[in-house]
Amino acid sequence: MSGPDIRFFETRSPLTVADLAAVTGGEVLRGGDHLIAAVAPLGTARRDAVAFLGDRKFAAALSATSAGCVIVPSAAVDLAPNGAAVIVSPEPQAAWARASMLLHKPHRLDVAESVSLVVEDETVVLEPGVVIGKGARIGRGSRIGANTVIGPGVQIGRDCHIGSNVSIGFALIGDRVSVYAGARIGEAGFGAAGSSKGPVDVPQLGRVIIQDNVTIGANTCIDRGAYDDTVIGENTKIDNLVMIAHNCVIGRNNLMAAHTGLSGTVMTGDNVMFGGQAGVGDHIRIGEGARVAGGAGVLADIPPGETWSGYPAKPIRQSLREAIWLAKQAGGKTRS
């Protein structure tokens, strides 16, 4: 995306770099008159956007960015590209989050849209109590359960079944998708930036993309992306009470048993399987055809085709050998 999706977010009037610095608590080093209309990550920012450096490991991305303005700590000023305006801040991510609140605003469900404007044809069934926001669209043959809320701009494909008491926002949903009762799709991901006055919420400006033939269990939560999208691949089947955090990209034909939890920016290949209560740390990559045993805690990338178990998760044979060895040691000490 070149910016937040206009179906879900309003972009407010541009501000000068000097105005942003005054509100965010930074100091303008150069380019105070430059106009900024959006926030963006370093890698995708354009001349009208502000980006930030939160960690020196992204120094190369800072030097190569096309952002019109960058927010950096004082120690990284020399890494900023020559053509960009610069704001110096001791808390760059928090400053960027404050800038985001000034430049972008989520569309709110203030008024329910007329049914005739949101359904493709008369085959769409809306059960009692359904509320649908402006700009939403529901494809033919779909059924929306009682008391479900569909937010502004949401697109739902054909022959979908959405259960009762579901909430869906900031989402694009394909055909033949089933979402069971109580699921929450498109809520803000858990993101906070440290600041001198305490944590600052980082606005979540991405979407949820759910491809065709996906099943999502009851009371499962799928958060929208922080800036990029959270994506659920075609024909993936998700059990009840699963948590999928912002920016995760799930491959096709994945299976996730109940209480699986994926931290932010996890990526899985196709045909990956998760046992119940499996947990995965942030930014982990899980290869095609891999399996994660029930209760495993994954803190490292899993190569394609491997099965991992235990905490911290390891290849299953190694994990079992270590468990057996530990049990023998504990047993021997008890006997002595």
C-alpha positions as CSV (number, residue, x, y, z in Angstrom):
1,M,0.0,0.0,0.0
2,S,1.1,3.6,-0.7
3,G,-0.8,4.7,2.3
4,P,-3.7,3.6,4.6
5,D,-6.7,2.3,2.7
6,I,-9.1,5.1,2.2
7,R,-12.0,2.7,2.6
8,F,-11.0,2.4,6.3
9,F,-9.0,5.6,7.1
10,E,-9.5,9.3,6.6
11,T,-6.3,11.2,5.8
12,R,-6.4,14.6,7.4
13,S,-4.9,17.9,6.2
14,P,-1.1,18.0,5.6
15,L,1.2,19.5,8.3
16,T,4.6,21.1,8.0
17,V,7.6,19.3,9.5
18,A,7.9,22.2,12.0
19,D,4.2,21.6,13.1
20,L,4.9,17.9,13.5
21,A,8.0,18.5,15.6
22,A,6.1,21.0,17.8
23,V,3.3,18.5,18.5
24,T,5.5,15.4,18.8
25,G,8.2,16.9,21.0
26,G,11.0,16.8,18.5
27,E,13.5,19.3,17.2
28,V,13.7,20.2,13.5
29,L,17.2,19.8,12.1
30,R,16.3,20.7,8.5
31,G,13.3,21.0,6.2
32,G,10.8,22.6,8.6
33,D,8.6,24.0,5.7
34,H,8.2,20.6,4.0
35,L,4.6,19.4,3.9
36,I,3.8,15.9,5.3
37,A,0.5,14.2,4.5
38,A,1.0,10.6,5.8
39,V,3.1,8.3,7.9
40,A,4.8,5.2,6.5
41,P,7.6,2.7,7.2
42,L,11.0,3.6,5.9
43,G,10.8,1.0,3.1
44,T,7.6,2.3,1.5
45,A,7.5,6.0,2.5
46,R,7.2,8.6,-0.3
47,R,8.1,12.3,-0.4
48,D,4.8,13.3,1.4
49,A,5.4,10.8,4.3
50,V,7.2,10.8,7.6
51,A,9.1,7.6,8.7
52,F,11.2,6.9,11.7
53,L,14.3,4.9,12.8
54,G,13.6,2.9,15.9
55,D,16.7,0.6,15.8
56,R,20.1,1.0,14.3
57,K,19.7,-2.4,12.6
58,F,17.5,-0.5,10.1
59,A,20.2,2.0,9.3
60,A,20.4,0.8,5.7
61,A,16.7,1.3,5.2
62,L,17.0,4.8,6.7
63,S,19.8,5.8,4.3
64,A,17.8,4.4,1.3
65,T,14.3,5.8,2.2
66,S,12.4,8.1,-0.1
67,A,10.5,9.6,2.9
68,G,10.1,13.4,2.9
69,C,10.8,13.5,6.6
70,V,12.5,11.1,9.0
71,I,12.4,11.1,12.8
72,V,15.7,9.9,14.3
73,P,17.6,9.9,17.6
74,S,20.5,12.3,17.8
75,A,23.0,9.5,17.3
76,A,21.6,8.6,13.9
77,V,21.4,12.0,12.3
78,D,24.3,11.3,10.0
79,L,22.5,8.3,8.6
80,A,19.5,10.4,7.3
81,P,19.3,10.8,3.5
82,N,20.3,14.3,2.3
83,G,17.0,15.0,0.6
84,A,14.8,14.4,3.7
85,A,13.7,16.8,6.3
86,V,14.9,15.6,9.8
87,I,13.2,15.7,13.2
88,V,15.5,14.7,16.1
89,S,13.7,13.0,19.0
90,P,14.9,10.8,21.9
91,E,11.8,8.6,21.3
92,P,11.4,8.3,17.5
93,Q,8.6,5.7,17.5
94,A,6.5,7.5,20.0
95,A,6.9,10.7,18.0
96,W,5.9,8.9,14.8
97,A,2.8,7.4,16.6
98,R,1.8,10.9,17.7
99,A,2.2,12.1,14.1
100,S,0.0,9.3,12.9
101,M,-2.8,10.4,15.1
102,L,-2.6,13.8,13.6
103,L,-2.6,12.7,10.0
104,H,-4.9,9.6,9.9
105,K,-8.2,8.8,11.5
106,P,-10.2,5.5,11.2
107,H,-13.7,5.8,9.8
108,R,-16.2,5.2,12.5
109,L,-19.5,3.4,12.3
110,D,-21.7,6.5,13.2
111,V,-24.7,5.6,11.0
112,A,-25.8,2.2,9.7
113,E,-25.9,1.9,5.9
114,S,-29.1,1.0,4.1
115,V,-29.3,-2.7,3.3
116,S,-29.9,-2.0,-0.4
117,L,-26.6,-0.3,-0.7
118,V,-24.5,-3.1,0.9
119,V,-25.9,-6.4,-0.5
120,E,-25.1,-7.7,-4.0
121,D,-28.6,-9.1,-4.4
122,E,-31.6,-10.6,-2.7
123,T,-29.8,-13.9,-1.9
124,V,-27.9,-12.1,0.9
125,V,-29.4,-12.9,4.4
126,L,-29.1,-10.5,7.3
127,E,-30.3,-11.9,10.5
128,P,-31.9,-9.7,13.2
129,G,-29.7,-7.0,14.8
130,V,-27.0,-6.9,12.1
131,V,-25.4,-3.4,11.7
132,I,-23.4,-2.5,8.6
133,G,-21.2,0.6,8.0
134,K,-21.0,2.9,5.1
135,G,-19.2,1.6,2.1
136,A,-19.3,-2.1,3.1
137,R,-20.3,-4.7,0.5
138,I,-21.6,-8.3,0.9
139,G,-21.5,-10.8,-1.9
140,R,-24.4,-12.9,-3.1
141,G,-25.4,-16.0,-1.2
142,S,-23.7,-14.8,2.0
143,R,-25.4,-14.9,5.4
144,I,-24.7,-12.6,8.3
145,G,-25.6,-13.8,11.8
146,A,-27.7,-12.0,14.4
147,N,-26.1,-9.0,16.2
148,T,-23.0,-9.0,14.0
149,V,-21.3,-5.7,13.3
150,I,-19.7,-5.1,9.9
151,G,-17.6,-1.9,9.9
152,P,-17.3,0.8,7.2
153,G,-15.6,-0.3,4.0
154,V,-15.5,-4.0,4.8
155,Q,-15.8,-6.2,1.7
156,I,-17.2,-9.7,2.1
157,G,-17.3,-12.1,-0.8
158,R,-19.9,-14.6,-2.1
159,D,-21.3,-17.6,-0.2
160,C,-19.8,-16.6,3.1
161,H,-21.2,-17.5,6.5
162,I,-20.6,-15.1,9.3
163,G,-21.9,-16.2,12.7
164,S,-23.7,-14.3,15.4
165,N,-22.1,-11.6,17.5
166,V,-19.1,-11.3,15.2
167,S,-17.3,-8.0,14.6
168,I,-15.4,-7.3,11.4
169,G,-13.6,-4.1,10.6
170,F,-10.7,-3.0,8.3
171,A,-11.0,-6.3,6.4
172,L,-11.3,-7.7,2.9
173,I,-12.8,-11.2,2.9
174,G,-12.9,-13.6,-0.1
175,D,-15.5,-16.1,-1.2
176,R,-16.8,-19.1,0.8
177,V,-15.4,-18.0,4.1
178,S,-16.9,-19.1,7.4
179,V,-16.5,-17.1,10.6
180,Y,-18.0,-18.6,13.7
181,A,-19.8,-16.8,16.5
182,G,-18.0,-14.2,18.6
183,A,-14.9,-13.9,16.3
184,R,-13.1,-10.5,16.3
185,I,-11.5,-9.6,13.0
186,G,-9.7,-6.3,12.4
187,E,-9.2,-5.0,15.9
188,A,-6.1,-2.8,16.5
189,G,-3.0,-4.9,17.1
190,F,-1.1,-4.6,20.3
191,G,1.5,-2.0,19.7
192,A,3.0,0.6,22.1
193,A,6.0,2.8,22.0
194,G,8.0,3.8,25.0
195,S,8.1,7.5,26.0
196,S,9.1,9.6,28.9
197,K,5.5,9.9,29.9
198,G,4.8,6.2,29.6
199,P,3.7,3.9,26.7
200,V,2.1,5.5,23.7
201,D,-0.4,3.5,21.6
202,V,0.9,3.1,18.0
203,P,-2.0,3.5,15.6
204,Q,-2.7,0.4,13.5
205,L,-3.2,1.5,9.9
206,G,-3.2,-1.8,8.1
207,R,-6.0,-4.3,7.1
208,V,-6.9,-8.0,7.4
209,I,-7.0,-9.9,4.2
210,I,-8.8,-13.3,4.3
211,Q,-8.6,-15.3,1.2
212,D,-11.1,-17.8,-0.2
213,N,-12.4,-20.9,1.7
214,V,-10.9,-19.9,5.1
215,T,-12.6,-21.1,8.3
216,I,-12.3,-19.0,11.5
217,G,-13.4,-20.5,14.8
218,A,-15.5,-19.0,17.5
219,N,-14.0,-16.2,19.6
220,T,-10.8,-16.2,17.5
221,C,-9.1,-12.8,17.2
222,I,-7.2,-11.7,14.1
223,D,-5.7,-8.2,14.4
224,R,-5.3,-5.8,11.5
225,G,-1.8,-4.9,10.5
226,A,0.2,-2.1,12.0
227,Y,0.9,-0.7,8.5
228,D,1.1,-3.6,6.2
229,D,-1.6,-6.2,6.2
230,T,-2.4,-9.3,8.2
231,V,-3.1,-12.1,5.7
232,I,-4.8,-15.5,6.1
233,G,-4.0,-17.7,3.1
234,E,-6.5,-19.7,1.0
235,N,-8.2,-22.7,2.6
236,T,-6.6,-22.2,6.0
237,K,-8.7,-23.6,8.9
238,I,-8.5,-21.9,12.3
239,D,-10.0,-23.4,15.5
240,N,-11.8,-21.6,18.3
241,L,-9.9,-19.2,20.6
242,V,-6.9,-18.6,18.4
243,M,-5.0,-15.4,18.5
244,I,-3.3,-14.0,15.4
245,A,-1.5,-10.7,16.0
246,H,-0.8,-7.8,13.6
247,N,1.2,-8.3,10.4
248,C,1.1,-12.1,10.4
249,V,1.1,-13.7,7.0
250,I,-0.3,-17.2,7.0
251,G,0.1,-19.5,4.0
252,R,-2.4,-21.7,2.3
253,N,-3.9,-24.8,3.9
254,N,-2.6,-24.1,7.4
255,L,-4.3,-25.8,10.3
256,M,-4.4,-24.2,13.8
257,A,-5.9,-25.9,16.8
258,A,-7.5,-24.1,19.7
259,H,-5.5,-21.7,21.8
260,T,-2.7,-21.3,19.3
261,G,-1.2,-17.8,19.6
262,L,1.0,-16.1,17.0
263,S,2.9,-12.9,17.9
264,G,3.3,-10.1,15.5
265,T,4.8,-10.5,12.0
266,V,4.9,-14.3,12.1
267,M,5.1,-15.8,8.6
268,T,4.2,-19.4,7.7
269,G,4.5,-21.3,4.5
270,D,1.8,-23.5,3.0
271,N,0.5,-26.6,4.8
272,V,1.8,-25.8,8.2
273,M,0.1,-27.4,11.2
274,F,-0.2,-26.1,14.8
275,G,-1.2,-28.3,17.8
276,G,-3.4,-26.8,20.6
277,Q,-1.8,-24.1,22.8
278,A,1.2,-23.7,20.5
279,G,2.8,-20.3,20.9
280,V,5.1,-18.5,18.4
281,G,7.3,-15.4,19.1
282,D,7.3,-12.3,17.0
283,H,9.0,-12.2,13.6
284,I,9.4,-16.0,13.4
285,R,9.4,-17.7,10.0
286,I,7.9,-21.2,9.8
287,G,8.6,-23.1,6.6
288,E,6.3,-25.0,4.3
289,G,4.9,-28.2,5.6
290,A,6.3,-27.7,9.1
291,R,4.5,-28.9,12.2
292,V,4.4,-27.3,15.7
293,A,3.4,-29.7,18.4
294,G,0.7,-28.9,21.0
295,G,2.0,-26.6,23.8
296,A,5.2,-25.8,22.0
297,G,6.8,-22.4,22.4
298,V,8.5,-21.4,19.2
299,L,11.4,-18.8,19.6
300,A,13.4,-19.6,16.4
301,D,12.6,-20.1,12.8
302,I,11.5,-23.6,11.8
303,P,12.8,-25.0,8.5
304,P,10.4,-26.5,5.9
305,G,9.0,-29.9,6.7
306,E,10.3,-30.2,10.3
307,T,8.3,-31.0,13.4
308,W,9.2,-29.1,16.5
309,S,8.0,-29.5,20.1
310,G,8.8,-28.4,23.7
311,Y,9.7,-25.1,25.3
312,P,11.7,-23.6,23.9
313,A,10.7,-25.6,20.8
314,K,13.3,-27.7,19.1
315,P,13.2,-30.5,16.5
316,I,11.0,-33.1,18.0
317,R,13.6,-35.9,18.3
318,Q,16.0,-33.5,20.1
319,S,13.3,-32.2,22.3
320,L,12.2,-35.8,23.3
321,R,15.8,-36.9,24.0
322,E,16.4,-33.9,26.2
323,A,13.1,-34.6,28.1
324,I,14.0,-38.2,28.6
325,W,17.5,-37.3,29.8
326,L,16.1,-34.7,32.2
327,A,13.6,-37.2,33.6
328,K,16.3,-39.8,34.2
329,Q,18.5,-37.2,36.0
330,A,15.6,-36.1,38.1
331,G,14.7,-39.7,38.9
332,G,18.2,-40.6,39.8
333,K,18.5,-37.7,42.3
334,T,15.2,-38.7,43.9
335,R,16.4,-42.3,44.5
336,S,19.7,-41.1,46.0
